[in-house]
Amino acid sequence: MDFPPHLGSMPMHAITEIHGEPGLLERFRLEIQQFDADARARLTAALDLAADLHRDDRRVREPYLNHLLRVAIRLMHHYQVRDVDVIVAGVLHDSVEDHPAELADGEAGTDQTAAALNALAARFGPRVAALVAAVTNPAYDPERDRNTQYREHLAVSLEREPWARVIKVSDFTDNGVGVIHTVGPKVVSSARKYRPLVPLFRDLIGRPDTPLSPAVKRHIFGQLDLAEERFSAILDQPALPN
């Protein structure tokens, strides 16, 4: 497939709409050219594993891999992350949550999440596993509101893992700013889930120990503003007259 020469500067959702998964894969390959051969091999191995684990997964209108690609590309391009462990964890950030059994691959024991994290640590190192663990949702109490528990979990896990904040805000941006690319009932449910996270991310990203440049932080704050505008447009509709 032929891609335009400006693929490296196209907005990611535009690549998604026009070129689909092949376009995002090519953009990922363009982004990783800035790294040395060993780093490129690790990043490609992470992508191959994610593609295998999520091969049958869908996100409303698209393959789930598209979401993982956008999260990783955003880390490299918009956030200027050069820490390969962080990008690998970004590619694999949903692997343990969604496919623990496949990752554990028959490892003995009943805790598949722990076994899956052990498998990631063996393949990509303990730091990658720790970052993925920080953005992996725990089992929720069915007697309590799920979205509330999600916010509580993020507040605790991201408090102690500054780089996990960076991965999660890329994930949030894809889900929150990208809510306009969702269809059906998930539009409203996503807006309700993600809107209360805006102030949390604004606080976490603004902290001195969040390892991003001032310019990148300003970019993220702008994206949080845009997400809030979109949530408001979805949720704050005036009541229709009788």
C-alpha positions in Angstrom: 0.0 0.0 0.0 1.3 3.5 -0.9 1.1 6.1 1.8 1.4 9.9 1.4 4.7 11.5 2.2 3.1 13.5 5.0 1.9 10.4 6.9 4.4 11.3 9.7 2.6 14.5 10.5 -1.1 13.5 9.9 -3.4 13.4 12.9 -3.7 9.8 14.1 -7.5 9.6 13.8 -7.2 10.9 10.2 -4.7 8.1 9.5 -7.2 5.7 11.1 -10.1 6.9 9.0 -8.2 7.1 5.7 -5.6 4.3 5.9 -6.8 2.1 8.7 -4.5 -0.3 10.6 -1.9 -0.5 7.8 -1.5 3.3 8.0 -1.0 3.3 11.7 1.5 0.4 11.4 3.4 2.4 8.9 3.3 5.5 11.1 4.6 3.3 14.0 7.5 2.1 11.9 8.3 5.7 10.9 8.4 6.8 14.6 10.7 4.0 15.7 13.3 4.9 13.1 14.7 7.4 15.6 15.8 4.6 17.9 18.8 2.3 17.6 18.5 -1.3 16.3 18.1 -2.9 19.7 15.4 -0.5 20.7 13.6 -1.0 17.4 13.7 -4.8 17.9 12.2 -4.5 21.4 9.4 -2.2 20.1 8.7 -4.4 17.2 8.6 -7.5 19.5 6.1 -5.7 21.8 3.9 -4.7 18.8 4.0 -8.3 17.5 2.9 -9.6 20.9 0.1 -7.1 21.2 -1.1 -7.9 17.6 -1.2 -11.6 18.5 -3.0 -11.1 21.9 -5.6 -8.7 20.5 -6.0 -10.2 17.1 -9.7 -10.9 17.6 -10.5 -7.8 19.6 -12.5 -4.9 18.3 -13.2 -1.3 19.5 -16.6 -0.5 18.1 -15.6 0.2 14.5 -12.0 -0.8 14.3 -9.4 -3.4 15.3 -8.3 -3.0 18.9 -4.7 -2.8 17.8 -5.4 0.6 16.3 -5.9 2.0 19.8 -2.6 0.5 21.0 -0.8 1.9 18.0 -2.2 5.4 18.6 -1.2 5.3 22.3 2.4 4.4 21.4 2.7 6.8 18.5 1.4 9.6 20.8 4.0 8.8 23.4 6.8 9.0 20.8 5.5 11.9 18.6 3.5 14.2 20.8 5.0 13.5 24.2 8.6 13.1 22.9 9.2 10.0 25.0 12.5 8.3 24.3 12.4 5.8 27.1 11.9 2.5 25.4 10.5 0.7 28.4 7.7 3.3 28.6 6.8 2.9 24.9 6.8 -0.9 25.2 4.5 -0.7 28.2 2.3 1.6 26.2 2.0 -0.9 23.4 1.2 -3.6 25.9 -0.8 -1.6 28.4 -4.0 -3.6 28.0 -2.4 -7.0 27.6 -2.6 -8.2 31.2 -6.0 -6.8 31.7 -7.5 -8.3 28.6 -5.5 -11.5 28.0 -3.9 -12.7 31.2 -4.4 -16.4 30.4 -2.7 -16.2 27.0 0.3 -14.3 28.5 0.5 -16.7 31.5 0.6 -19.6 28.9 -0.2 -22.3 31.4 2.0 -21.1 34.3 1.0 -22.8 37.5 -1.1 -20.9 40.0 -4.5 -19.4 40.2 -3.5 -15.7 40.0 -3.4 -15.2 36.2 -2.7 -11.5 36.5 0.4 -12.1 38.5 1.4 -14.9 36.2 0.9 -12.6 33.1 3.0 -9.9 34.7 5.7 -12.4 35.4 5.6 -13.4 31.8 5.9 -9.8 30.7 8.8 -9.3 33.1 10.6 -12.3 31.7 10.2 -11.1 28.1 10.6 -7.3 28.5 12.0 -6.7 31.9 10.6 -6.0 35.4 10.2 -2.2 34.8 7.9 -2.8 31.8 5.8 -5.2 33.9 5.6 -2.7 36.8 4.4 0.0 34.4 1.7 -2.3 32.9 0.7 -3.3 36.4 0.1 0.3 37.3 -2.4 0.8 34.5 -4.1 -2.6 34.8 -7.5 -2.4 36.5 -8.0 -4.6 39.5 -11.0 -6.8 40.2 -13.9 -4.5 41.1 -16.4 -4.8 43.9 -19.7 -5.6 42.2 -21.6 -3.8 45.0 -19.9 -0.4 44.3 -20.0 1.9 41.3 -17.5 0.6 38.7 -16.5 4.1 37.4 -15.9 5.3 41.0 -13.6 2.4 41.7 -11.8 3.0 38.4 -11.0 6.6 39.4 -9.9 5.5 42.9 -7.6 2.9 41.4 -6.0 5.4 39.0 -5.5 8.0 41.8 -3.5 5.5 43.9 -1.6 3.7 41.2 -0.5 6.8 39.3 0.5 8.6 42.4 3.5 6.3 42.8 4.4 5.7 39.1 5.1 9.0 37.3 5.8 7.3 34.0 2.6 5.3 34.3 0.8 8.7 34.3 2.3 9.4 30.9 1.1 6.1 29.5 -2.4 6.5 31.0 -2.9 10.0 29.8 -2.1 8.9 26.3 -4.7 6.1 26.7 -7.1 8.7 28.2 -6.5 11.1 25.3 -7.3 8.4 22.8 -10.5 7.5 24.6 -11.5 10.9 25.8 -10.6 13.3 23.0 -11.4 10.5 20.6 -14.9 10.0 22.0 -16.3 11.8 18.9 -15.0 8.8 16.9 -17.2 6.4 18.9 -20.7 5.5 17.9 -23.8 4.2 19.6 -24.5 4.0 23.4 -20.7 3.9 24.1 -20.5 7.6 23.3 -22.5 8.6 26.5 -21.1 5.8 28.7 -17.5 6.8 27.7 -18.1 10.5 28.4 -19.6 9.6 31.8 -16.7 7.4 32.6 -13.9 9.7 31.5 -15.2 13.2 32.3 -14.4 12.9 36.1 -10.8 12.0 35.2 -10.0 15.4 33.6 -9.1 17.1 36.9 -7.2 14.1 38.1 -5.0 14.1 35.0 -4.6 17.8 35.1 -3.2 17.5 38.6 -1.0 14.5 37.9 0.5 15.9 34.7 1.2 19.2 36.3 3.3 17.7 39.1 7.0 18.4 39.0 7.9 14.7 39.1 5.9 13.9 35.9 8.8 13.4 33.5 7.6 15.6 30.6 8.8 18.9 29.2 6.8 22.1 29.9 5.9 22.2 26.2 4.5 18.7 26.3 2.6 19.4 29.4 1.0 22.4 27.8 0.0 20.2 24.9 -1.6 17.7 27.2 -3.5 20.4 29.1 -4.9 21.6 25.8 -6.0 18.0 25.0 -7.7 17.8 28.4 -9.5 21.0 27.7 -10.7 19.6 24.4 -11.8 16.4 26.0 -13.8 18.4 28.6 -15.5 20.4 25.8 -16.5 17.2 24.0 -17.8 15.6 27.2 -19.8 18.7 27.9 -21.3 18.7 24.3 -22.3 15.1 24.9 -23.6 15.2 28.5 -24.8 18.7 29.0 -27.5 18.9 26.4 -30.3 21.3 27.3 -33.7 19.6 28.0 -36.1 19.7 25.1 -39.2 21.7 25.5 -42.4 19.8 26.2 
